[in-house]
Amino acid sequence: MAASCSLPGTQDLSALRAKLQGLLRFLREALSICNAHTVDFYTESVWEQLIDVPPETVLAVLKKATEEAEARPAEARPPPEAEGASGEWRWEGRTGRQRVGPAQRSVLCSGPGAEAGITDFPKIFCETSQKLLSVEAFVLAAKYYSLQNLGVCTPFEQLLVALRGNQTQKTGENVKPDEFMNLKKSHEVQAMSELISSVADYYGIKQVIDLGSGKGYLSSFLSLKYGLKVYGIDSSNTNTHGAQERNRKLKKHWKICHTQSKSDVNGLALKMAKGKKMQGEIQYKANTEEECNNSPTSQEMMSTSEFLPDFSVSVISNIRKQMENLHVCSHREENLCFANAFSLIDLLPINAIEPTTSSRMPKRKMSEANKERRKTTSKSTESNIYSPLTSFITADSELHDIIKDLEDCLMVGLHTCGDLAPNTLRIFTSKPEIKGVCSVGCCYHLLSEEFEDPHKECAQEKWGFPMCHYLKEERWCCGRNARMSACLALERVAVGGGLPTESLFYRAVLQDIIKDCYGITKCDRHVGKIYSKSSSFLDYVRKSLKKLGLDESKLPEKLIMDYYEKYKPRMNELEAFNMLKVVLAPCIETLILLDRLCYLKEQEDIAWSALVKLFDPVKSPRCYAVIALKRQQ
C-alpha cells in the first residue's frame, strides 16, 4: 500500500441500521405520496386521498421558507459542520433553511430513541386517514432523513488527503476535458478520476475496470491523464464502437498537440541558446573591461540584466525550469495531460497513431536508436491503454472470460443504470482480484425489487433492491413510482430548475379523457415527448391519441376543451403535489444508498466503505458514490 495514513472513520453497521429504522418509520407513512403516479392524478383523485390541506397552503409554505432563506445574508448562514450544535438542528434545500430549537424538535421527536429520528408521525400524518396534515413537519422530516443531514457521508477532500498521505498528486494540472465532453460530464469525470487515481496509488494498482463505460469518457481520461490501463465494458456494441471511434479522433488530436508543442519547445530552446550567447558576450566584455580598469568600482562585475533585461537571471531560470518540466513530462507517464500533450506520441505504442506524411519515411531511414526507443516505449506504455469491450454484465459474470490479463484492479462505474450498480458491488465482493470499488448509480426506476410482486413466481436470485440483510428481513419494497421519484433533482428545482407542470397537467387530463371516452384505465404504451411538439392542449390530445392507436376523430374539439376547462382551476393541486414528491425524493435515494452501504459493511473482507458526495448536485443530481476497499492480504 503506497500510503500509510489511516482512512477517515465511518459509521458502523449498527449505527447505519438505526438510521435505516428511523427512515423506514417515516417512509411507511410518506411513501404513498411518491407511489402516486402523476398520470393518474385526476382519474384516481390523488389529492383528495392523500392530502388534507389546500394546495395553496403547500405552495405558500414552500414559497415562504424559500424567501426567508434567500433574504438571509450568505455570511449569516453557519457552515454545514456547525449545524446541530447547541441543541439546534437546521435544514435547507428547496424549502430554504429553518432553525429548529429543542422545544420545536420535541414536538417531532419523542422518547429516548430520538437519535433514531423523527417519530411522532401523527403530527405529520393523520392516524386514521394517513393523510398529510402538516406541510412544515413533512418538509422537516424529509430533510432530516436526507444523506446530507444524517451524517453518514465522508467528505470528498478528507478522503483524498487520507489516500494521498504525504504524497502530492503526480499528474499535470492544465487539463481541459471540456474540449471533449459537455460541462456536466467534464465535472463528473474530473472528480471521479481524481478519486480513482488516488485509490489506485494507495494500493499500487494500474488496472481499472469501468463497467457501463458508455462512450468511454471516464475510461479514456483515466488512461490518458493518469496512465492507468483501463478496460471499459458496456453492453451496447454501439457504445463500444463509438468509444473506439472517439479514441481514434483523440489520437489525431494528440498528434496535432504534439506538433504544436514541439514548435514551442524548439522556440524555448532557441531562446535559451540566444540567451547563453548573449551571456557569453557580456561576460567577455566585462572581463575585458576589468583587465583595463583597476579601479575598485570598475572591478565590480556588471550584472547581465544591465545589458539584457529581457534575459534576466529569473527569466533564464524560468526558461530552464520549463525545459526541465518539458523533458520530465515527455518521459513520465503520470504527467500526461490535455493541455501539454506534446509528449503523448512518444509514449504511445508504435501502431497507436495513424501515420501521416511526416511519419511515412522508409524504415531504412529511421535511426536504429529511434526504432529501439519506440519499441521500448511500446512495451512500457502497455500499462496505460484504454480497451473498450462489449459484454452484458451480471452479478455472475466471469471477468476472466472477458479480460484475459485480469490482475489486481479497481472496479468503477459512473452512473451505472439500474441493476448494474448493485451488481458492480456484488462482483467486487466475490472477486479477489478486485481490491476496490467506486460506484455512482442512477436510473433507480430500473432496479429490480425482490418484494415488489410477491405473488409473481420468478427464478431471479439476485435483485437490485434490497441488498442488505435488514431490509430483506423487513421485506421492504419501494415500488417503481417511488424509485422514479428518487430520480427527481431537488437541488436543481431549488435553484430555479422548476418542474414541467403544464406538460404533466396535459398528461393527467389526457388520462381522464382516455378513461371516460375509451374505457381504458391502464395502457402499456407511452405518449412520449408529444408536449414539445404540440402547439396547444387540443393539438397535444390529438397527437397523443394517434400515437396510442386510438381513434381521435371520434372526439369533437368542444369535448376535449371541456376537459381542459374542468381541470385547469385544479392545476395548482398537481403543482403542489409534485413539489411534495420532489421534497421527498432524497429520502428514497437515501434508502437505496444506505442499503448498498450496509451490504458492504456486512462483508468480512472489506476494510473500509463509505458514501462520498463526489459532484455538485446542481450539475449532476446523482452525485453520491459508494466506495469500498478490501483488506490487504
N, C-alpha and C positions, 0 to 999 in steps of 0.2 A: 504494500500500500504506500503510495507516494507521499501522502500527508499523514501527520501524526496527531493533528488536532482532533479533539472529540467533536462529534456532531451534535447539533442542538438537541436539547431534551424535548421529548414529545409525551403526550398523554398516553397512559397505558390502556389496555383493553377494558378494564373495569370502569375507568373514567369515561371512556367513549360510550360504553353501553349505558351508563347512567344518563348521558346526554341523549342517546337514542330513545330511552324510555320516556323522557320528558317530551321529546319531539313527537313521538307516536301518540301521546296523550292529546296533544294539540291537534295533530292531523286527523285523529279519529273523528273530531268534530268538524274540522275545516275542509277535509278532503272532498266533501260533496260539492264545494264551490268549484274546485279545479276539475272535477269529473263531469261537470255540466258542459255540454258542447254548445258552442255559440250558434251552430246551425239550428239547434232545437230550442233556441231561447224563447221564441214566441209559441211554437207549437206545443211545448210542454210546460209553459207558464213558469219558467225557471225562477224569475224574480219573486213571484208570489210564494213559491215553495221554499225558498232558501233565505230570503232577506226580509227582515221585519222592520226596516227603516226606509224612508223615502230615498230615491236616487239622488235628490237634491242634497240630502244630508251627507251622503257618502262623498259626493263630489266637493261639497263645501268643506268637509273635514280635511280632505286631502289637499285642497287648494290653500286653506288657511295654514296648515302646517308647512307647506312649501313656501308660502310668502314669509312666514316667520323665520324660516331657515335662511332665505335669501336676504332678508333685511338685516340679519346679524352680521357684523363685520367679520371678515375671514380671520383677522388676528384675534378675535374674541373667542374663537372656537378652539377648545382644547384638543391637543393631539390625541390620536386614537389610543396610544398606550396609557393615556391618563384617564380614560373612561373607566368607570366602575369604581373609582376611588371615593373615599369618604361616604360610603354607603349609597352612592348615587349610581344610576345606570343610564346611559344615553343611547339614543338610536338615531340613525339618519338614513336617507335614501330618497325614494320618490316622494315620501311624505315629509321630508325635512328632518331636522334633528330636534328631539324633545328631551328635556331633562326630567327624570322621574326619581323623586326622592324616596326615602324609606317609607314614609306614610302612604304615598301613592302606590308604591310597589307592593305594600302589604295587601292592597285590595286585590292584586293579581296573583300573589304568591301566598301559599298557606302551608302550615305545618313545618316540621323540622326538615323536610326534604325540599326546601325552597331552592337549594342549589341545583336541583334537577330540572328546574324550570318553572314556568307559569302553570299553575294547576287549578286555579279557581275559574273553571271554564263557564259556569253559569253566568258569570259577569260578561262573557263574550257571546255565548250562545244560550238560547232558551233551553231549559232542561227538558221540557215536554215536546216542543216542536222542532228543536235543534236549529231554529232559525238564528241568523246573526242579529244580535241586539246592539252591540257597541262597536262602532267602527274604530274608535280610538284604541280600545283594548285589542281588537283584532290586529290592527297595524303594529301595535307594540309587541304582541306575541309573535307575529310573523318575523319582525326584525330581530327579536331575541333569539329565535331559532335559525337564523342565517349563519353561514360559516364565518362571516365577518365578525360576529359578536359572540360566538360560542367559545372562542379561544382555542380552537383545535388546529389552526394553521401555523406553519413555521414560516417566518419571514424569509423572503427570497434572498435578500442581501446577506442575512445572517448565515444562511446555508452556504452561500458562495464563499464567504470568508472562512467558514469551518472546513470546507472541502479543499481550499487552496492552501490553508495554513500560512506559512511564511513565504510561499511562492507567489510570484507575480504572474499575471496572465501572459502567456508566451506569444500570443498572436498579434498581428498588426491591428492597428486601431482604425485606419482610414477605410472602413468598409462601407460600401454603398449598395446594399441588397435591393433598395427600392428601384434600382435601374432594371431589375429583372422580375420584380413582383410588385403587387399593389402595396399600399401603405399598411393595411391590416396584416397581410401575410408577412411583410417585412418586419413588422413589430413582433409578431409571433415567432418567426424564425430566429431573429437575433437573440431574443430572451431565452428560448428553449435550447438553442445550440450552445449558448454560453454555459448553461447549466449542464448539458450533456458532456461537453468537453471537460468541464471541471470534475464531473464524476469519473470520466474516463481517465483523467490524470490521477485522480485519487486512487484508482485501482491499478493503474498502469496498463490500461486496456486500449487497443487500437481498432477493434472491430465493433460495429454498431449495426443492429438490425432495425430498420424503420418499417413498421407494419402500417398498412394503409397509406403508403407513401404518396399516392396520387401522382401529381405532376413532378414530384421529386424536388420541391423547393428546399425542404429541410435536409434531405439527403445530400444534395449537391453542395449546399452551404457547409455542412459538416465535413464533407470531403475536401472541398477547395480551401476553406479557411483554416480548418483545424487539423487537416492532414489525417483524417480517420478513414478507414476502409469501411464503406457503408453498403449494405445490401438493402435496397428499397423494394419491399414486397407489396404488390397491390393485386386485388382480384380482377381488375379490369385490364385487359390487354390493350385497350385504347389508351388508358393512362400510362401504361408501361411504354408503349410506343411513343407517346407524347413526351415522356421523360427522357427517352433516348434522343429524340429529335432536339429537345431543348438543350440537352448536354452537348450535342453536336454544334449547335449555334454558340453555346458558351465557349467552346474551344476556339471557334473562329474569333470571338471577341477577345479571348486571351491573347491570341497572336497579334491582333491589332494593338492591344495594350503593350505587348512585348516590344513591338517595333517602335512605338511612340516613346516608351520608357527608355529603350536603348539609345534613342536620339538624345534624351535628357541626360543619360549617363555620359555619353560622348561629350555633350556640351559642358558638363561639370568637369570632366577630365581635361578638356581644352582650357577651361578657366583655371584649373589647378596648375596646368603646365605654364600658362602665361604668367600666373601669379608667381610661380617659382623662378621663372626667367627674370621677371622684374625685381624680385627679391635679390637675385644674384647680382644684377646690375647695380642695385642700390648698395648692396654690401661692398662691391668692388669700389664704387665711388667713395663710400665712407672710409674705407681702408686707405685709399689713395690720399684723401684729404687729411687723414690722421697722420700719415707719414710726413706730409708737407707742413703741417702746422703743429708745433709742440706746446701751444698754449693750453692751460688747464681746461678752458671752456671748449676749445676745439677738439680736445682729446675725447670728449664725451661722444659716444656713438649716437648718431641721429636715428630716430625711430623711422621705420619704414612707412608708418602712417603719415608722416610729414610729406613724403613724396608720392604715396599711392593710397589715399584714403579709402578708395573702393576695395582695396585688398588689405584691410587691417588684420591684425592678429585674430580678432574674433571672427571676422568673415572667413579667413582661411581655415580657422579651426572648425567653423561650421561646415565648410565645404568638405573637409576631411571626414567629419562625422557623417555627413550624408553619403560620402563614398564608402565609408566603412559599413554603414547601415545597408547600402545597396548590395555590397559584397556579401554581407551576412544573410540578407534576405534571399539572395539567389542560391544559397546553399543550405537553408534551413526550411524544412517542410512546414514547421509551425508558423512561419511568418508569411504564409500565403495570404493575400488579401485582395479585395476587389479594386481598391484604389491604386495599389502599387503592384500590378500583376505582371511586370515585365519579366520576372524570373520563372513564371509558370512553365513556359515552353522548355526550359532547361530541366524542369522537374518531372515533366510528363514522360511516359514511355515513348519509345521511338515511333510507334504507329498511332499515337493518341491524337496527333494533329494532322488534318488533311494537308497534303503537300501543296505548296504554291510555287510560283515561278522561281522564287529565290531559293527554294529548298529542293528543286528538282535537278540539282547538279549531278553529274555522273558519280557513281560510287568511288571510282578510282581517284577522283579529285578531293574526296573527303579525307581529311587527315586521319591517320590511324589513331592518333590520340583522341580526336574528337569522336570517332566511332566508338572507341573504348569507353569514353566518358558517357555517351548516350546509352550504351549497353548497361553500364553500371547504374546510371540513373534509372533506367527502366526497371532494374531489379529492385533498387532501393525504394522506389515510389509505388511498389505494389501495395503498400500499406494505406495509401490514400487514393483509392479508386471507388467510384460510385457505380454499382451494378444494379440496374432496375430488373426486377423479376416479376413474373406473373404467377400467382398462386392464390387459391381461396384458403384463408387461414381459419382453422377452428381450434378449439381447446386441445384437440388430439392430434394436431398437425405434427409431423415428424420433421424437424428442421434439418436433420442430416440428409434427408432426401431432397431438400430444396437447396441447401447451401453445403457444397461438398467439403469446403475447407473451414467448417464451423470450429471456432475456438472460443476461449473466454471472451465474452462480449456483453454489451448492453442492449436492451430491447427498449425501443421508444415508439411513440405513436402520437402524432399531432392531429387532434380532432378526429379520432377513430370513431366511426359510426356504429351505433347500436351495440350488438354483442361483441364486436371486435375489441372494445375497450376492456370488458371483464375477461375475455379470452386471452388478451395480452397478459393480464395478471396471472391467469392460470398457467399459461405456458412458462412464464417466468418462475413460478414456484415449482414447476415439475422438471425443468431442465437445468442440470448442474452447471452447464456452460454459461448460462445467463447469470451474471453477477449483480446486475442492477436493472431497474425498470423506471421509466418516466413516461407516464401515460396521461394524455389530456383527451377525455372523451367528449362526444357530442351526440346529437340525434337520439336523445333519451326515449323518444316515442317509438324508436325501432328496437328497443330492448325486448327480449322475450321474458315474460314473467311466469314463474312456476305456478303461482296460485291465482292467476287471472281467470282461468276457466277450470275449476277443479273437477267438473263433470266430464270434461273432454279428455279422452284417452290419448296419450302422447308418449312416444318412445324416447323423447328427448330427456337426457340425463343432466346435462349441464346448461343452466339457464343464465340469462343475463342479469336477472334480479329475482330474489335476493341472493347474495353470495355468502354472507356471514351466518354463523350458527344461530345467533339471537333472532334475527329476522326470519330465518327458516323455522325456528321453533314457534314464532308468533304467526307463521303462515301469512306474512304481511303481503298485501297486494296494493299497488298504487292505482293501476288502471291506465289504459292508453291515453285518455284525455288528460289525466293528471301529469303523466310523463310528457305529454305535448306542452302542457302549461309550464313545465320546468324549463323549457327552452325559451320562454319569454325573457326579454332583456330589461330587467328593472332599471339598471343604470342608464341605458340608452333612453328609456322613457323619462327618467329623472332629468336628463339634460335637454329635453325637448324633442326626443325622437318620436314620441307620440304613438298612437295606435291607429290602424286603418279603420276607424269607426264606421265610416259610411259604407265601405265595401263589406264589412261584417254585417251591417244592418241590411244591406241589399240581400245578402245570402240568407239571413234569418227570415226575412219576409218572403223570399222566394220559396223557402221550405214550407211555409204555411200555404202558399198557393198550390204547390205540388200536392200537399196532403189533402186539401179541400177539393181541388179540381181533378186530380188524377188518382186519388185514393192510395197514394204511395207514402208510407211512413219511413221506410228505410231504403236507401239506394246505395249500391256499391260503387256506382260511377261518380266521378268528381267533376265539378264545374270548372275548376282550374282558374286561370288568370283572365277571366272574361271581363272583370270590372275595368281593368286598364284599357280595354279595347271598346268600351261602351260609352256612348255619348249621353245616356240618361238611364233612369231606372227602367223605363219601358224597353229600351234597347237591350239592357242587361238581361231582363227576363226573357225576351225573345231569343237572344243568342244562347242563353243557358239552357232553355228548354230544348232547343235544337241539338245542342251538344249532348244532352241527356237522352236523346232519342224520343222525345215527347212531341206530340203534335201541338205546336204553338199557335196554329191558325184557329183553333177552337176557342181561344181566349180573346175576347174583344178588348180593345185598348182601355175602355172605361173600367172594366172589371179589374184589370191589372193596376190601374191608378187608384182604384178604390182601396185596394190592399195597402198601397203606399201611404195614402192619406190616413188610413186607420192606425197604422203603427208609427207614423212619423212623430207624433207627440210623445211616444214612448222610447224614442231613440236614446234618451239620456239614461234609461234603465240599462240598456246594453253597454253604454259607455261606462257607467259606474260599475257594472258587474265585471267587465273586462279589467278595470283598474284594480279591483279586488283580487282577481286572478294574477295580475302582474305582481302585486304586493306579496302574494303567497308563493310565487314561483321559486324564490330562493330556498324556501323550506323543503320543497320537493327535491331540488338539486342537492341540498344538504343531506337528505336521507339517502340518496343514491350514492353520494361520495363517501359518507360515513360507513355505509355498507361495505364498500370496497376497501376502505382503510381498516375496518375491523377484520375483514377476511385476511388481510396481510398480517395483522397483529396476531392472528390465530396460528400462523405458520411458525414452526420451531426454528427453522434455519435462517430466518430473516433477522438481521442485526438492527436494522433501523428502517422505519417507514413513517411517512408524513404526507399531509396535504400542503401544497405550496401554491400561493397565488402568483402565477407567472406573468399574466398580462393585465393591461389596463382593461377593465370590463366594458368601458365605453367603446374601445376599439375592437375588443374581442370578448364578447359576453361569456363564452365558455373558457374561463380563464384559470381554472384550478387544475393542477397536476397532481396525480397520485404517484409518489416516488417511494421506492424501496431498495435497500441494499442488503445483500446476503452476507453472512458471516464469513470471515476469512478462514480458510482451512489450514 
